C-alpha cells in the first residue's frame, strides 16, 4: 500500500498477497479503511513484484487503438480481438526481460490492464465497471515472428517467460479517469509510443461486458486492453529489442516500469 507521502507500506501482516480472493469490493473496502501509518515502511531496495498474485487467466485484446490498427495495416475490428498470454509470462515491473530462444523480432507494447474483482458473467456495459478491482500497467511484450509468421495462435509470441510485466501499482478505478489515461514508452530514452485510452476502439466497460458473454471472469483475472501506435514492427525499417536495450514505460496515475533486455537464458 502507498501512503499519502508516497511511502510503500507492508501489508503482509494483514493479507498474504494481493490475489483474487482479496480483491472483492468488501476486501478492498477493508484495506482502504486501514491506517497506512500503522503499517511498517518497505525499504527502498525491496524488489517490487507483479501487482496481483496467483493470476489464473491472462486475457488480451488486440488491435484496440484506432491509430495502432492503421499503422499495422489492419482493418478496424468489428468486435474485440481476443487472445491469451500464459500466466507463466508474468513478471515484476522492473525485472529483466529475457529474450526468447531464437528470437529476432521481440517488440514492445505499453498497455493498461484491468484486474477483475468479482465473478462476472453475462453483464451489460452499465454493470461491467463495477467488476473491475483495479487497473495497472502491462508491458505486452511480443515476439512478432512467433506471433505472426509461424501459424496458429498469437499466444506463441506473447507468452515467453518475463514477457508480461505487471505493475508496479494496482489502482482502484475511483482514483482514475479510466477512459482518459495517457500512455508512453521509451527504448534507450527514445520516445516510441505515445497514446491515450480515449482512442481505444472498445472501452473498458465494453471489453468486460463482451468477454462476459463467452466466459465467466473470476477475481484476479487480468485483461490487458491493447496498445497505442509506435510499435517496432510498424517502423520503416522495423526495429526490435536487442540484449542491452533499456525500456521504460508508464501510464498516468499507474506509475512506471523499467526493464533491461537480456540475452536468452533458462528462466
N, C-alpha and C positions, 0 to 999 in steps of 0.2 A: 504494500500500500504506500502511496506517495502522500505525504502531508502537505499542508499549505505552503511550507517553505521549500518544497522540493526534495526533502529528505525521504529516502526509502526506508520504510518500516517493515519489520519482520513479522509476518502473520503466522509463523509455524506453531505458535502456542495456541492458536485459535482454530486453524484448519490445517490438514496435512498437505493440501495442494489446491490450486485454483483449477479444479476439474469440473466436469459436468454436474456432479451431484452437489456442488456448491454454487451453482450459477442460476438457480431458480430465483424468482422475484423475492421470495421470503428470505433466502440465504443472502442475497445481495443487500437487502434491507438491514439484516443483522450486521453485516460487515460495515455498512455505511453508518451504523449507529456507534461504532467503536470510536474511542478517543485515540487518535493516532499517537498522541504523546505518551500513551500508556504502553506502547509497543517499543521494543528495542530498535535502535537505528542499525541499518545494514552498512558494513564497512565499504569503502569506496572501491576496493579491489575485488569485490564479490562478483562472480560471473552471473549475468542475467540470463536465465533460460527462456524457453518459449513461454508466452504469457498465459497459455492454457495447457493443462496436463491431461494425460490419458485420453487423447483425441481418438475417436473411433472411426469417424468419417471425415474426409478432407475433400470437399466438393469444389469444383472450379467452374467459372463461367468464362467462355472465350469470346473474343471479338466484341467486347461490350462497350467500347467507346467509339463514337462515330469516326473520329479522326484516325484511330488506330485501324479500324476496318478499311478505311480509304488507303492508308499507307501500305496495308497488307494486300491491296488489290483484291479484296474480298467484298462480296455484296453485304449490305446491311442485313443481319439475320432477322427473319420474321419472328422467331422465337429464340429464347436463350439457348446458346450452345453449351452443353453440359458435359464435363469430363471429370475424371478423378485424378488426384495426386495420392500416392500411398502415404499413410501416416508415418512410415519409416523415413520419409524425407525431411521431417520437421526438425529444425534446429533452433538455437538461440539467435537473437537478432545481431549479435556481434561475433558469432562463431565463424571460423574459416569455412569457405565454400570449397569443397574438394571436387575437382573436375571428374566427371565420369570417365571410366576407362574408354580410350579411343575417341574421346570427344574432340571434335573440331569446331563445333558450332554452338557452344553454350552461350545463351543470351540472357539479358536482364529484363525484368518486368516488375515495376513497383505497382502494388495493388492495395486496396482496402479490403480486409476480410471481416466477415461477421462471425460471431460465435453465438450459437443458439443456447437459450437458457431454459426453454420449456418444450415439452413434447408438442410437435407441430404437425398436424395432418389436415388436409383439406380446409385451409384457412383462406379467406379473401384478403385483399390488399389492406383493407381497413384494420384487420386483426393482426396482420403479419408483423408489424414493427414491435408489437408487444412480446414477440417471441425472441427478440434479439437481446442477449445479455450484455454484449459489448462489441466494440469494433477494435481492430488492431491493424498494424501494417503486416502485409505478407509480401515477401520477395518471391514471386513465382518464377524461379529460375528454370530455364527451358533449353534442352538440347535439341536444336531445330532439325538436325539430320535424323535423329532418332524419332522425333515427333512427327515430321512431315514427309520424310523420304524413305522410310523403312516399312510402310504399310501398317495396317491395323490401327490401334487406338493411340491417341495423343499421349496417353499416360506414360508410354515408354520413354518419352523425352522429358517428362515432368517429375519423375519420382526418384531420381538418384539421391542417395544419402547426402544430406545437407542442402538439397535443392528446394527447401521450403522453410526458410527462416520466418518466425512469427514473433511479433512484439516490437519494442520492449513492453509496451503497456496495453492492457485491456481496458478500454474506456467506455463507461456506460453511455448509451445514446442521449440521455438527458444533458450531457456535457457538451454536445456537439450539434452543429447544423449539418446533419449527415449528408444531405444532398448538395452540399456546397463546400467540400473539402479540397484543398489544394494538394497535389502530389508532385514529387520531384525525384530525380535520380541522377547521380553523377558517377562517371567512371574516371578514375585518376584525376579528380577535381574538375572534369569537363562535364558541363550540363548536357545530359542526353534526353531526359524526359521531363516534361512539364505538363500538367493536366489538372483537371478538376472533376469531381464526381458529378458536377452539373451536366457534364457531357456524356454520362452513361446512357446507353440505349435503353437498358432495363434497370430501373432504380432498385434500391434495397428492398422495398416492400413488394415490388413486382417479382423479384427473384425468389424471395421466401415463399410467397403465395404460389408461384409457378412450381417450384420444386415440391411443395407440399401436396400437389395434385398427383404426384407419382411415387412419393416415398414419405415415410414418417421421419421427420427430423427429430433428433434427440439432443438433450442437453450436452454441451461440449462439442457438438459437430461444428466444424469450421467450413465456411463458404467464402471463397475468395472471388472477387467480383469483376476481374478484368483490368486491363492496363491501358493507360493513355498512350499517345504516339511517342516515337523516339526509340523504338527497339532496334537492336543491332542488325537484324535480318533485313530491315527496310532501308538501310543506308546504301549508298552507292559509292564504292563497293560495300558489301555487307561487312560488318565488324562484329567480332565475337570476343568473349572473355578469354584471357590467357593467364597462366600462372604468373604471379607478381602484380596483377592488377588489384586495385582497391575500389570497391563500390560503396558509395554512401547514398542513402535514400531516406525520404521522410514524407510524412503526411501531417498537415496542420492539425494540431490537437492530439496526435497519436504518437509523437516522438520521432526518433531517427534510428536507423540501423547503419552498421558499418561492417563490411566483410572483406577480408583478404582472400584472394583467389589463389588456391594452391594446386599443385600437380596431383594427379591421381595417386591415391594410396588406399589401402584397405581401411574402411571406416566401420 
